Amino acid sequence: MEAEVTILSLTNKPECRSDPNQVVPLTQGDIRQLYLANHPRIAADAIARALYEMPGISQWHPASGEFLLASPWRHRADIPMIRDLTAFTHEDELVQAMVQVARARGMRGIIASESYEKRRPEFYLRNGMRRLETVIAFVHHRVQDYLDVNRESVQQFVQVTMDDLPLIEQIIALDHAAFGPIWGNSHAEFAWWMSIPSVEVWVGMIDDEVTSYYGTTFYQKFGHLDRIAVHPDYQGKGLGADTLMAAMQRMADLKRKNAALCTQADNVASQALYRRAGFERYPNDDYDMYGILFDEANNA
Ligand SMILES: CC(C)(COP(=O)(O)OP(=O)(O)OC[C@H]1O[C@@H](n2cnc3c(N)ncnc32)[C@H](O)[C@@H]1OP(=O)(O)O)[C@@H](O)C(=O)NCCC(=O)NCCS
């Protein structure tokens, strides 16, 4: 049976707040009324930050204190994700209120990633979500072997900093051409990612043209390949293997023994590339991503 939803105005006028049994948008002023002592996943400052980044999308049920905290998916203003859902009896109402606001604001969709919280499949079905993606993990335990490989690259690799705006623009254009609507990196995502001191981004070029890029986060004992992409005009010509080789050699130079990465379960090209380079599956880190893409729902 579908839950009966009572959703008030999408604005947050004071008069909307009179009935505590109705789901309403969560605001900064409400945070102190949430019961956060010993909360297993979220603290007040993280809630305040999420509300600042994406106001009006998070919801709560004042009578019970249950809440749904939304934050931008990969720093994107057009897709909110369920960052936390602390609810016992009103979870469907909270989700549906969030979906309604996101749709009314012309957003692209909503996402619930199981890398944060796992839920039963019925929860997603009940709330009109489908599995958008399964993310699968790979590891490599012989990164040091790459020190001995003689690489004759057709690409020239240059390390990128956030100061080089024209180059960043070219990388973002490549990124959007290579990745689909869910995975394209926003400017804000790049700015956040590249501000992390242990992140390196390198671009591959032929003559003066940007042909590929990769980004790695260096943890103490391993390197995580966060991103690799070849411009669609150059795919299938060996540049992916060349770029991966550059990434692995950089990890080896920086004395990492292991490497890790994730990709989409349906991305056959990247999986073949990784397996060929000696990566092995690591299913412990796999997770599903659910959500609604509004365009798709409208066209159904
Ligand atoms: C994945 C990607 C980087 C591969 O780059 P590429 O330049 O096309 O790959 P290469 O030409 O170097 O091919 C390397 C290997 O990948 C595999 N591969 C590449 N394209 C493939 C395809 N369409 N189907 C199956 N395997 C493929 C092959 O095993 C190939 O080795 P082989 O030619 O010896 O058989 C590129 O397709 C891409 O940028 N995709 C979009 C972004 C992306 O998905 N990135 C990875 C996400 S984690």
The ligand as an SDF file (V2000), in Angstrom:
LIG
                    3D

 48 50  0  0  0  0  0  0  0  0999 V2000
   37.8490    3.1150  -20.2210 C   0  0  0  0  0  0  0  0  0  0  0  0
   38.6930    3.9870  -21.1660 C   0  0  0  0  0  0  0  0  0  0  0  0
   39.5880    4.8620  -20.3230 C   0  0  0  0  0  0  0  0  0  0  0  0
   39.5300    3.0640  -22.0580 C   0  0  0  0  0  0  0  0  0  0  0  0
   40.3220    3.8990  -22.8990 O   0  0  0  0  0  0  0  0  0  0  0  0
   40.6860    3.4660  -24.4120 P   0  0  0  0  0  0  0  0  0  0  0  0
   41.6700    4.4450  -24.9130 O   0  0  0  0  0  0  0  0  0  0  0  0
   39.4360    3.3060  -25.1810 O   0  0  0  0  0  0  0  0  0  0  0  0
   41.3370    2.0330  -24.1570 O   0  0  0  0  0  0  0  0  0  0  0  0
   42.5060    1.3570  -25.0150 P   0  0  0  0  0  0  0  0  0  0  0  0
   42.3060    1.6360  -26.4710 O   0  0  0  0  0  0  0  0  0  0  0  0
   43.8190    1.7060  -24.4280 O   0  0  0  0  0  0  0  0  0  0  0  0
   42.2340   -0.1490  -24.7390 O   0  0  0  0  0  0  0  0  0  0  0  0
   42.8080   -0.7780  -23.6410 C   0  0  0  0  0  0  0  0  0  0  0  0
   42.0830   -2.0630  -23.3420 C   0  0  0  0  0  0  0  0  0  0  0  0
   40.8030   -1.7220  -22.8380 O   0  0  0  0  0  0  0  0  0  0  0  0
   39.8570   -2.6690  -23.3220 C   0  0  0  0  0  0  0  0  0  0  0  0
   38.8390   -1.9620  -24.0700 N   0  0  0  0  0  0  0  0  0  0  0  0
   38.8820   -0.6990  -24.5500 C   0  0  0  0  0  0  0  0  0  0  0  0
   37.7280   -0.3870  -25.1350 N   0  0  0  0  0  0  0  0  0  0  0  0
   36.9470   -1.4780  -25.0200 C   0  0  0  0  0  0  0  0  0  0  0  0
   35.6020   -1.7650  -25.3990 C   0  0  0  0  0  0  0  0  0  0  0  0
   34.8350   -0.8700  -26.0070 N   0  0  0  0  0  0  0  0  0  0  0  0
   35.1100   -2.9800  -25.0970 N   0  0  0  0  0  0  0  0  0  0  0  0
   35.8550   -3.8960  -24.4530 C   0  0  0  0  0  0  0  0  0  0  0  0
   37.1230   -3.6730  -24.0610 N   0  0  0  0  0  0  0  0  0  0  0  0
   37.6520   -2.4770  -24.3410 C   0  0  0  0  0  0  0  0  0  0  0  0
   40.6110   -3.6690  -24.1490 C   0  0  0  0  0  0  0  0  0  0  0  0
   40.9690   -4.7330  -23.2910 O   0  0  0  0  0  0  0  0  0  0  0  0
   41.8370   -2.9290  -24.5690 C   0  0  0  0  0  0  0  0  0  0  0  0
   42.9110   -3.7570  -24.7220 O   0  0  0  0  0  0  0  0  0  0  0  0
   43.1560   -4.4640  -26.1830 P   0  0  0  0  0  0  0  0  0  0  0  0
   42.9940   -3.3860  -27.2160 O   0  0  0  0  0  0  0  0  0  0  0  0
   44.5580   -4.9620  -26.0750 O   0  0  0  0  0  0  0  0  0  0  0  0
   42.1480   -5.5270  -26.2680 O   0  0  0  0  0  0  0  0  0  0  0  0
   37.7770    4.8220  -22.1090 C   0  0  0  0  0  0  0  0  0  0  0  0
   36.8720    3.9570  -22.7410 O   0  0  0  0  0  0  0  0  0  0  0  0
   37.0090    5.9200  -21.4170 C   0  0  0  0  0  0  0  0  0  0  0  0
   37.5140    7.0280  -21.2230 O   0  0  0  0  0  0  0  0  0  0  0  0
   35.7500    5.6400  -21.0490 N   0  0  0  0  0  0  0  0  0  0  0  0
   34.8730    6.6450  -20.4250 C   0  0  0  0  0  0  0  0  0  0  0  0
   35.3250    6.9710  -19.0400 C   0  0  0  0  0  0  0  0  0  0  0  0
   35.4050    5.7350  -18.1960 C   0  0  0  0  0  0  0  0  0  0  0  0
   34.5450    4.8770  -18.2460 O   0  0  0  0  0  0  0  0  0  0  0  0
   36.4520    5.6760  -17.3440 N   0  0  0  0  0  0  0  0  0  0  0  0
   36.6410    4.6110  -16.4230 C   0  0  0  0  0  0  0  0  0  0  0  0
   35.6210    4.7150  -15.3570 C   0  0  0  0  0  0  0  0  0  0  0  0
   36.1810    4.1110  -13.8400 S   0  0  0  0  0  0  0  0  0  0  0  0
  1  2  1  0
  2  3  1  0
  2  4  1  0
  2 36  1  0
  4  5  1  0
  5  6  1  0
  6  7  2  0
  6  8  1  0
  6  9  1  0
  9 10  1  0
 10 11  2  0
 10 12  1  0
 10 13  1  0
 13 14  1  0
 14 15  1  0
 15 16  1  0
 15 30  1  0
 16 17  1  0
 17 18  1  0
 17 28  1  0
 18 19  1  0
 18 27  1  0
 19 20  2  0
 20 21  1  0
 21 22  1  0
 21 27  2  0
 22 23  1  0
 22 24  2  0
 24 25  1  0
 25 26  2  0
 26 27  1  0
 28 29  1  0
 28 30  1  0
 30 31  1  0
 31 32  1  0
 32 33  2  0
 32 34  1  0
 32 35  1  0
 36 37  1  0
 36 38  1  0
 38 39  2  0
 38 40  1  0
 40 41  1  0
 41 42  1  0
 42 43  1  0
 43 44  2  0
 43 45  1  0
 45 46  1  0
 46 47  1  0
 47 48  1  0
M  END
$$$$
